[in-house]
Amino acid sequence: MTATTPALQTVDLIILGGTVITMNDQGEIFPKGAIAIKADTIVAVGPQKEILERFEPGKKLIYEEDIILPGLINAHTHAAMTCFRGLADDLPLEIWLNEHIFPAERHLSRDLVYWGTKLAVAEMLLCGTTTFCDMYLFADAVAQAAQEAGMRAVVGEVLYDFPSTNYGKPENGIKFTETLLQTWKGDPLIQVAVQPHAVYTCSPDLLGRCGQLAERYDARLIIHLAETHQEVADCQQRYGATPVAHLHQLGLLNRRLVADHGVVLSQADQELLAAQGASVVHCPESNMKLASGVAPVVELLARGVNVALGTDGCASNNNLDMLQEMDTAAKLHKVHHLDPTVMPAPAVLGLATRGGASALNLQHRLGSLEPGKQADLIVVNGNQPHLVPLYNPYSQMVYAATGADIRTVLIAGRMVMADRRLLTLDVEEAMARVREFARQIWTDNH
């Protein structure tokens, strides 16, 4: 009597790769690895032989020399600012913002934000980003553009003490945000966060109301914080506290808070962030370009603060390439500390995956390739001169790969890019629309 062979479990897709970087707690890397996917969820990750012995796929994708890893998470963007790329460069933040960007934004429309975001989504997908966190005006248009492209996003309407071209009077901003929270609740791809702009554009009263709204919906509270020395000095003069301490005094420093930039942080600030469980989003290229300074990321990580990585908007970066951002982040801190051992490649890749997922309260769904998580992954073309040979996959991703090396992108198990071809949006149309808006922006500002 012979033993019966166990029936294979049916899955929708098996992806076979040259190397699979899981970013799981054990830091597992599988040479000749495979991922089994059913619907939008990862069922198993492991050696190819083991996966093929357990599962019967409806479809199989084979990438013999390529690297597969979790989709990258761009934790701070202003996506529609693709329309302002190169509009005002080589200026201090205060002049750049008050004399160029804010005036240009007075001409914003929902249509401009929609198409600017479409272009940004195309750029991010082509560079391996599968999730982005966006703070901008007409956030409903941002959400629509992302959802239509099958991209994952956390969106929020930027809130100020002055009138907005979208919602008008400042008091309408909270209502608009609450409507967003209700409209997109439960959506598989889109989440909404409460997003006051900064301590210098939002009164304590507005910040308090934002905090109450975030608490009521258990949403993230996202704010530009301690980005420049001028911001910190002004806050200390006005409120007698640093921006971090100011938020703490208002009762807003907690696990829901995501502090974008966090460049000028005292030791006390860092300790507060760590003790209260807040996250910081590091935007090295924007901070370098605007000469804001170098965020104390090495120190924050040592204190146990969760740190994510973001590009900021195209008006202050000027691209959305997270692979380039990782390379910059690693090298910036090495030269800043005069220590080549700080910010090693695995840690930097962690900022762009697990760190981003935790900052956005998506750690249970994203950030690593493991059973039960969403099938958000990217395939990097390893069969290129600058990616051969392969000794250390982490180093290859951080120091050698670029956005142009991304070959295939899956989000929630759906292929949105295959062999550099976008499947869910018309990039030519998006570029044409943004060129039209750019001509009008240039005319209005000159």
Beta strands, then each sheet from edge to edge (+ up, - down):
strand 1: 9-21
strand 2: 29-38
strand 3: 41-47
strand 4: 55-70
strand 5: 72-77
strand 6: 129-136
strand 7: 152-159
strand 8: 190-192
strand 9: 195-196
strand 10: 221-225
strand 11: 257-261
strand 12: 279-282
strand 13: 306-309
strand 14: 377-380
strand 15: 406-411
strand 16: 414-418
strand 17: 421-422
sheet 1: 3+ 2- 1+ 4+ 14- 15+ 16- 17+
sheet 2: 5+ 6+ 7+ 8+
sheet 3: 5+ 6+ 7+ 9+
sheet 4: 10+ 11+ 12+ 13+
end
